[in-house]
Amino acid sequence: MDTEASEWAARLDRGLTADEEITLNQWLSADRRHQGAFLRQRAALSLLDRARALRGKPIEPVVGNENEEIDDAPSRRRLLKFGTGLAAMLAGGVAWQIWPRARRITTEVGEIRHVPLEDGSVAMVNSRSALRISFTEQRRDVTLASGEAWFQVAKNRERPFTVSAGPAVAQAVGTAFDVRRHADSTEIIVTEGIVRVWPLAATHAAVLVEAGHRAIVDQYGNLQRDLIDGPASDQRLAWREGRIVLDRMTLGAAVEEFNRYHVERLEVDPSLSDREVVGWFSTDDLDGFAATAASLVGGYVERDGATLRIKKSPTA
């Protein structure tokens, strides 16, 4: 039981996926003893954090250069293994202080939310997204279970702001950055300051990503960092203003973007998907985009119930 509890405590510490949260709740509900064991393990982690704070060491792995390893999981695992007895003596009195206050934020299809956070930070949450916010006195943790969010982080060097999203982790102390989960990767675009990024699997050392750059971490833990020019960044982040900006984007990619904001589906003839389109549109103007895009690529629009199709004209 204690072994399972320690594993769950470690997973919660780095951020749970939506499926893991469901499994954890089921495990806790199955036996009241599970709840006590889990609280003891959380207490053990809190003791480690408090001890590090007293020694002046960072709570979360903060590296000084790209060659330093950032994973402090082994020390945490040792504490979970040997610190259960001490944690058990304290859990009864301080568990309510140790357990992080969690806040869930979700957006419906087409909804974009501006969410002030309790530390003074702000989250802009895109359509079809789900976040879990968990702040304590020592740390600020966010788990992006799906979708996309842009964060304007209130500066506080004593409480790093950490976002876990699929295979990637991003950490800042006062900056602005966007995190988007794709099917097989996570993309981080930094719009202000510097953000530390590393793979959750710790297969790669952390890298520093500056404003105007992005990092992509794939499902295997591979990390790629590159420069993203101003127009490309503006195009990617125009959703914050309820717009989609197309600057020589392929029609297939543009259709994929629009489908994030609508229950109705937009489909495109495969022979037209590689054609480039330009322009800017409101995220809620699916019909206007379809008509304009069809005219740009020599096609026409056909509606079939809740599906719009951009088809190739016979003479094109």
C-alpha angles and dihedrals in degrees: 000000000000090000092055091045092052091050091051091047090053092048092049089049092059094037132272129246118231091258092049091052090055092048092048092051090050091050092049092048094049095070132008089220088064089062092053093047091048092051090051091053092047088051090053091054091048090053090054091050092049092048091052091048091053090051090050093246121139118264093221126037106276114176131202098211141008095263097061119098114236105195112114093166094112092061090047091049091051090052091049089051099047104021100064095099094053092043091052091060091054103036096080093058104034106027092104089057094046098049107090119235105244125206124189123209123188134172129207125227108297094008121127116187133198105209123187111210126216094250093057095264122126130220124200105200120201130215119296095012135141127196136178116207118198119174128177133170090271105037148021114219129183127181116199103203094177142348127017141303137179118214130204099195122210109229116255118143092189092059112044115207109229128187120193114196121168109297095354140075124197124190132189139162098205121348143092129262144152125231122195127180116215125187094266105013147025124238124204120192117189114212099172135020125343129312128193113225130187138160116264088229089059091228090136134040117252117271130206112237115197130203111287092031135092138203127211122198116191128208091267094056096257112148126207125183125190145155117269113200123228099259092047091050092048090050093051095046100040088103088081087071094043093257138118113210118200116197107172091321117159115255091239092056091045092052090051090053094050092048089063089070103042141064088207112080126232117204131184133207106256090231089063101041095093094051113111122239133189136196140077128264141178112259089237096052100089095148093049092050093047093051094046095044092049091053091049094054100037098257142113136229124248122186123210110177108292092353127089118196128196104209132185116257113238090236096047 
